[in-house]
Amino acid sequence: MPYTVLIVEKANHIATITLNRPDKLNAWNDTIGWELHDALIEIDKDKEARVLVITGAGRAFSAGADMDWFLKGKEERTDYEEGLFISRVLDKIMLQLRNMQKPVIASINGPAFGAGMTMALQCDIRIASEDAAIRLPFAHYGLVPENGSTHTLTRLVGIAKACELVFTAKTIGAREAKEIGLVNVVTSASELKKTTDEMAQKIACAPPLGIRMSKRGLYQGLDSSFENQLQFESAALDILFQTEDHREAIIAFKEGRKPVFKGR
């Protein structure tokens, strides 16, 4: 389908969504929200796409909410309608990201503020340029961090550091973000795309069913008991041991060649 504020590309089993409002630092408005919602559905259903990368056009990942749109909207809709938009669109998108069957990588090419960063938090892996800057300003606007970030942030950086970032609303750079566990990798701006592509390709070359079940198990394990995870792993292995991809991995290893996985 055609998109107006997103660029959606697919190649070599990798799907890429680029937020494409560079003149607005890829700030969120309702159009980005609805188009991202539709793009995630499209990519999750695409059997050829095994990894999703999300990035921003220009010099920013996303500056958060488009304040011109946000303030104009306030004149035209009630607080109830504003909350309805958030619950119907933003919350749904974050659930889509968390529930994607394939891994999602945020390639953070510049400032990631507010909703831009809370979206990145719901991705599985975050790779940041040295130019990246991160800020969660919600409390200083009299609001609460959104998009499930109160759930995810504490699990990534711990409660004390999460409180510091939210209560002070301070901006941190990519290096500090890596030190506290907020991003996985930091690279130069010129190497960001290459670094992201290399990780995405490495994942895309793995058996899709094994990656999918592993992702489900890891997230389930955040809130599950040890006994429940043992049961999940046993059930998953019963299925995966019977797949063509598992047999191909073993045969390719014995033959000393690169395996070719088909996702079945």
Contacts in CASP RR format, 6 or more apart in sequence:
PFRMAT RR
TARGET T0000
AUTHOR 0000-0000-0000
METHOD contacts of the structure
MODEL  1
MPYTVLIVEKANHIATITLNRPDKLNAWNDTIGWELHDALIEIDKDKEAR
VLVITGAGRAFSAGADMDWFLKGKEERTDYEEGLFISRVLDKIMLQLRNM
QKPVIASINGPAFGAGMTMALQCDIRIASEDAAIRLPFAHYGLVPENGST
HTLTRLVGIAKACELVFTAKTIGAREAKEIGLVNVVTSASELKKTTDEMA
QKIACAPPLGIRMSKRGLYQGLDSSFENQLQFESAALDILFQTEDHREAI
IAFKEGRKPVFKGR
1 38 0 8 1.000
1 42 0 8 1.000
3 20 0 8 1.000
3 35 0 8 1.000
3 39 0 8 1.000
4 31 0 8 1.000
4 35 0 8 1.000
5 19 0 8 1.000
5 20 0 8 1.000
5 21 0 8 1.000
5 29 0 8 1.000
5 31 0 8 1.000
5 32 0 8 1.000
5 35 0 8 1.000
6 17 0 8 1.000
6 18 0 8 1.000
6 19 0 8 1.000
6 20 0 8 1.000
6 32 0 8 1.000
6 35 0 8 1.000
6 36 0 8 1.000
6 39 0 8 1.000
7 16 0 8 1.000
7 17 0 8 1.000
7 18 0 8 1.000
7 20 0 8 1.000
7 57 0 8 1.000
8 15 0 8 1.000
8 16 0 8 1.000
8 17 0 8 1.000
8 18 0 8 1.000
8 39 0 8 1.000
8 42 0 8 1.000
8 43 0 8 1.000
9 15 0 8 1.000
9 16 0 8 1.000
9 18 0 8 1.000
10 16 0 8 1.000
10 43 0 8 1.000
10 46 0 8 1.000
10 48 0 8 1.000
10 49 0 8 1.000
12 201 0 8 1.000
12 204 0 8 1.000
13 48 0 8 1.000
13 49 0 8 1.000
13 50 0 8 1.000
13 51 0 8 1.000
13 204 0 8 1.000
13 205 0 8 1.000
14 49 0 8 1.000
14 50 0 8 1.000
14 51 0 8 1.000
14 52 0 8 1.000
14 53 0 8 1.000
14 197 0 8 1.000
14 200 0 8 1.000
14 201 0 8 1.000
14 204 0 8 1.000
15 43 0 8 1.000
15 46 0 8 1.000
15 49 0 8 1.000
15 51 0 8 1.000
15 52 0 8 1.000
15 53 0 8 1.000
16 52 0 8 1.000
16 53 0 8 1.000
16 54 0 8 1.000
16 55 0 8 1.000
17 36 0 8 1.000
17 39 0 8 1.000
17 40 0 8 1.000
17 43 0 8 1.000
17 52 0 8 1.000
17 53 0 8 1.000
17 54 0 8 1.000
17 55 0 8 1.000
18 54 0 8 1.000
18 55 0 8 1.000
18 56 0 8 1.000
18 57 0 8 1.000
19 26 0 8 1.000
19 32 0 8 1.000
19 36 0 8 1.000
19 54 0 8 1.000
19 55 0 8 1.000
19 56 0 8 1.000
19 57 0 8 1.000
19 61 0 8 1.000
19 62 0 8 1.000
20 26 0 8 1.000
20 56 0 8 1.000
20 57 0 8 1.000
21 27 0 8 1.000
21 29 0 8 1.000
21 32 0 8 1.000
21 57 0 8 1.000
21 66 0 8 1.000
22 56 0 8 1.000
22 57 0 8 1.000
22 58 0 8 1.000
22 59 0 8 1.000
22 60 0 8 1.000
24 63 0 8 1.000
24 66 0 8 1.000
25 59 0 8 1.000
25 60 0 8 1.000
25 62 0 8 1.000
25 63 0 8 1.000
25 111 0 8 1.000
26 32 0 8 1.000
26 56 0 8 1.000
26 57 0 8 1.000
26 58 0 8 1.000
26 60 0 8 1.000
26 61 0 8 1.000
26 62 0 8 1.000
26 63 0 8 1.000
27 62 0 8 1.000
27 63 0 8 1.000
27 64 0 8 1.000
27 65 0 8 1.000
27 66 0 8 1.000
27 67 0 8 1.000
27 69 0 8 1.000
28 62 0 8 1.000
28 64 0 8 1.000
28 65 0 8 1.000
28 66 0 8 1.000
28 115 0 8 1.000
28 116 0 8 1.000
29 65 0 8 1.000
29 66 0 8 1.000
29 69 0 8 1.000
29 70 0 8 1.000
30 69 0 8 1.000
30 85 0 8 1.000
30 89 0 8 1.000
33 89 0 8 1.000
33 90 0 8 1.000
33 93 0 8 1.000
34 89 0 8 1.000
36 93 0 8 1.000
37 89 0 8 1.000
37 92 0 8 1.000
37 93 0 8 1.000
37 96 0 8 1.000
40 52 0 8 1.000
40 93 0 8 1.000
40 96 0 8 1.000
40 97 0 8 1.000
40 100 0 8 1.000
41 96 0 8 1.000
43 49 0 8 1.000
43 52 0 8 1.000
43 100 0 8 1.000
43 102 0 8 1.000
44 96 0 8 1.000
44 100 0 8 1.000
44 101 0 8 1.000
44 102 0 8 1.000
49 102 0 8 1.000
50 102 0 8 1.000
50 203 0 8 1.000
50 204 0 8 1.000
50 208 0 8 1.000
50 211 0 8 1.000
51 102 0 8 1.000
51 103 0 8 1.000
51 104 0 8 1.000
51 105 0 8 1.000
51 200 0 8 1.000
51 203 0 8 1.000
51 204 0 8 1.000
52 100 0 8 1.000
52 102 0 8 1.000
52 103 0 8 1.000
52 104 0 8 1.000
52 105 0 8 1.000
53 104 0 8 1.000
53 105 0 8 1.000
53 106 0 8 1.000
53 107 0 8 1.000
53 196 0 8 1.000
53 200 0 8 1.000
54 104 0 8 1.000
54 105 0 8 1.000
54 106 0 8 1.000
54 107 0 8 1.000
54 119 0 8 1.000
54 120 0 8 1.000
54 123 0 8 1.000
55 61 0 8 1.000
55 106 0 8 1.000
55 107 0 8 1.000
55 108 0 8 1.000
55 109 0 8 1.000
55 196 0 8 1.000
56 62 0 8 1.000
56 107 0 8 1.000
56 109 0 8 1.000
58 109 0 8 1.000
59 109 0 8 1.000
59 110 0 8 1.000
59 111 0 8 1.000
59 131 0 8 1.000
60 109 0 8 1.000
60 110 0 8 1.000
60 111 0 8 1.000
60 112 0 8 1.000
61 106 0 8 1.000
61 107 0 8 1.000
61 108 0 8 1.000
61 109 0 8 1.000
61 110 0 8 1.000
61 111 0 8 1.000
61 112 0 8 1.000
61 116 0 8 1.000
61 120 0 8 1.000
61 132 0 8 1.000
62 111 0 8 1.000
62 112 0 8 1.000
62 113 0 8 1.000
62 115 0 8 1.000
62 116 0 8 1.000
62 117 0 8 1.000
62 119 0 8 1.000
63 111 0 8 1.000
63 113 0 8 1.000
63 114 0 8 1.000
63 116 0 8 1.000
64 113 0 8 1.000
64 114 0 8 1.000
64 115 0 8 1.000
64 116 0 8 1.000
64 117 0 8 1.000
65 114 0 8 1.000
65 115 0 8 1.000
73 82 0 8 1.000
74 82 0 8 1.000
77 85 0 8 1.000
86 146 0 8 1.000
90 115 0 8 1.000
90 146 0 8 1.000
90 147 0 8 1.000
91 147 0 8 1.000
91 148 0 8 1.000
93 119 0 8 1.000
93 147 0 8 1.000
94 118 0 8 1.000
94 119 0 8 1.000
94 122 0 8 1.000
94 147 0 8 1.000
94 148 0 8 1.000
97 104 0 8 1.000
97 119 0 8 1.000
97 122 0 8 1.000
97 123 0 8 1.000
98 122 0 8 1.000
98 219 0 8 1.000
101 212 0 8 1.000
101 215 0 8 1.000
102 208 0 8 1.000
102 211 0 8 1.000
102 212 0 8 1.000
102 215 0 8 1.000
103 124 0 8 1.000
103 125 0 8 1.000
103 203 0 8 1.000
103 211 0 8 1.000
103 215 0 8 1.000
104 122 0 8 1.000
104 123 0 8 1.000
104 124 0 8 1.000
104 125 0 8 1.000
105 123 0 8 1.000
105 124 0 8 1.000
105 125 0 8 1.000
105 126 0 8 1.000
105 127 0 8 1.000
105 196 0 8 1.000
105 199 0 8 1.000
105 200 0 8 1.000
106 112 0 8 1.000
106 119 0 8 1.000
106 120 0 8 1.000
106 123 0 8 1.000
106 125 0 8 1.000
106 126 0 8 1.000
106 127 0 8 1.000
107 127 0 8 1.000
107 192 0 8 1.000
107 193 0 8 1.000
107 196 0 8 1.000
108 120 0 8 1.000
108 126 0 8 1.000
108 127 0 8 1.000
108 128 0 8 1.000
108 129 0 8 1.000
108 132 0 8 1.000
108 134 0 8 1.000
108 174 0 8 1.000
108 183 0 8 1.000
109 129 0 8 1.000
109 131 0 8 1.000
109 132 0 8 1.000
109 189 0 8 1.000
109 192 0 8 1.000
110 128 0 8 1.000
110 129 0 8 1.000
110 131 0 8 1.000
110 132 0 8 1.000
110 133 0 8 1.000
111 132 0 8 1.000
111 133 0 8 1.000
111 134 0 8 1.000
111 135 0 8 1.000
112 120 0 8 1.000
112 132 0 8 1.000
112 133 0 8 1.000
112 134 0 8 1.000
112 135 0 8 1.000
113 133 0 8 1.000
113 134 0 8 1.000
113 135 0 8 1.000
113 136 0 8 1.000
113 137 0 8 1.000
114 135 0 8 1.000
114 136 0 8 1.000
114 137 0 8 1.000
114 138 0 8 1.000
115 146 0 8 1.000
115 147 0 8 1.000
117 134 0 8 1.000
117 135 0 8 1.000
117 136 0 8 1.000
117 149 0 8 1.000
118 136 0 8 1.000
118 145 0 8 1.000
118 146 0 8 1.000
118 147 0 8 1.000
118 148 0 8 1.000
118 149 0 8 1.000
119 147 0 8 1.000
120 126 0 8 1.000
121 147 0 8 1.000
121 148 0 8 1.000
121 149 0 8 1.000
121 152 0 8 1.000
121 153 0 8 1.000
121 156 0 8 1.000
122 147 0 8 1.000
122 148 0 8 1.000
122 152 0 8 1.000
124 215 0 8 1.000
125 184 0 8 1.000
125 199 0 8 1.000
126 182 0 8 1.000
126 183 0 8 1.000
126 184 0 8 1.000
126 185 0 8 1.000
127 183 0 8 1.000
127 184 0 8 1.000
127 185 0 8 1.000
127 186 0 8 1.000
127 187 0 8 1.000
127 192 0 8 1.000
127 195 0 8 1.000
127 196 0 8 1.000
127 199 0 8 1.000
128 174 0 8 1.000
128 177 0 8 1.000
128 178 0 8 1.000
128 183 0 8 1.000
128 185 0 8 1.000
128 186 0 8 1.000
128 187 0 8 1.000
128 192 0 8 1.000
129 174 0 8 1.000
129 186 0 8 1.000
129 187 0 8 1.000
129 188 0 8 1.000
129 189 0 8 1.000
129 192 0 8 1.000
130 174 0 8 1.000
130 175 0 8 1.000
130 186 0 8 1.000
130 187 0 8 1.000
130 188 0 8 1.000
130 189 0 8 1.000
131 174 0 8 1.000
131 189 0 8 1.000
132 173 0 8 1.000
132 174 0 8 1.000
132 177 0 8 1.000
132 183 0 8 1.000
132 186 0 8 1.000
133 171 0 8 1.000
133 172 0 8 1.000
133 173 0 8 1.000
133 174 0 8 1.000
134 171 0 8 1.000
134 172 0 8 1.000
134 173 0 8 1.000
134 174 0 8 1.000
134 177 0 8 1.000
134 182 0 8 1.000
135 169 0 8 1.000
135 170 0 8 1.000
135 171 0 8 1.000
135 172 0 8 1.000
136 145 0 8 1.000
136 149 0 8 1.000
136 153 0 8 1.000
136 165 0 8 1.000
136 166 0 8 1.000
136 169 0 8 1.000
137 169 0 8 1.000
138 144 0 8 1.000
138 145 0 8 1.000
138 146 0 8 1.000
138 166 0 8 1.000
138 169 0 8 1.000
139 145 0 8 1.000
139 166 0 8 1.000
139 167 0 8 1.000
139 169 0 8 1.000
140 169 0 8 1.000
144 150 0 8 1.000
145 153 0 8 1.000
145 166 0 8 1.000
153 162 0 8 1.000
153 165 0 8 1.000
153 166 0 8 1.000
154 162 0 8 1.000
155 222 0 8 1.000
156 181 0 8 1.000
156 182 0 8 1.000
157 165 0 8 1.000
157 180 0 8 1.000
157 181 0 8 1.000
157 182 0 8 1.000
161 180 0 8 1.000
164 170 0 8 1.000
165 172 0 8 1.000
172 182 0 8 1.000
174 183 0 8 1.000
174 186 0 8 1.000
175 186 0 8 1.000
177 183 0 8 1.000
177 186 0 8 1.000
178 184 0 8 1.000
178 185 0 8 1.000
178 186 0 8 1.000
185 195 0 8 1.000
185 199 0 8 1.000
187 195 0 8 1.000
203 211 0 8 1.000
205 261 0 8 1.000
206 261 0 8 1.000
207 243 0 8 1.000
207 245 0 8 1.000
207 246 0 8 1.000
207 248 0 8 1.000
207 249 0 8 1.000
207 259 0 8 1.000
207 261 0 8 1.000
207 263 0 8 1.000
208 245 0 8 1.000
208 261 0 8 1.000
208 263 0 8 1.000
209 239 0 8 1.000
209 240 0 8 1.000
209 243 0 8 1.000
209 245 0 8 1.000
209 263 0 8 1.000
209 264 0 8 1.000
210 240 0 8 1.000
210 245 0 8 1.000
213 236 0 8 1.000
213 239 0 8 1.000
213 240 0 8 1.000
216 232 0 8 1.000
216 236 0 8 1.000
217 229 0 8 1.000
217 232 0 8 1.000
217 233 0 8 1.000
217 236 0 8 1.000
220 228 0 8 1.000
220 229 0 8 1.000
220 232 0 8 1.000
221 228 0 8 1.000
221 229 0 8 1.000
224 232 0 8 1.000
240 246 0 8 1.000
243 263 0 8 1.000
243 264 0 8 1.000
244 262 0 8 1.000
244 263 0 8 1.000
244 264 0 8 1.000
245 259 0 8 1.000
245 261 0 8 1.000
245 262 0 8 1.000
245 263 0 8 1.000
245 264 0 8 1.000
248 259 0 8 1.000
248 260 0 8 1.000
248 261 0 8 1.000
248 262 0 8 1.000
249 259 0 8 1.000
249 261 0 8 1.000
251 259 0 8 1.000
252 258 0 8 1.000
252 259 0 8 1.000
252 260 0 8 1.000
253 259 0 8 1.000
END
